[in-house]
């Protein structure tokens, strides 16, 4: 969301009511309470939908795209057939480590122009717990695993 705002996008996000304040702080222009209303009943003629849920949510997302819009998923490949039927495109995005891009993002964070949301910091020895928390679906923010170097430093 913050990166989209940096590029000048008008951002509409979905979140439960308890997370609206955080989502606005991160740069959303509009927030739809997905527990109170269906996003497809509110959002219209959207250029790009970022799908991080998949399944039924992805299927419903086709309804909000404008002709020529793009549904980008990070969880499951969008149906090419469905995309053609609504006059849109679908794309699956997977991340690959890229040192140069990560360094660029680190500079933006260091300058204070991008604020990662950190839920908690755990020692590396609690990686299993971190994974379980991450997959619970009830967290906002990232979990950071702290690695201690051989000299006792962090």
Buried (B, 14 or more C-beta within 10 A) or exposed (E): BBEBBEEEBEBBBBBBEEBBEBBBEBBBEEBBBBEEEEBBEBBEEBEBBBBEBBEEBBBBBBBBBBEEBBBBBEBEEBBEEBBEEBEBBBEEEEEEEEEEEEEEBEEBEEEEEBEEEEBEEBEEEBEEEBEEBEEEEEEEEEBEEEEEEEEEEE
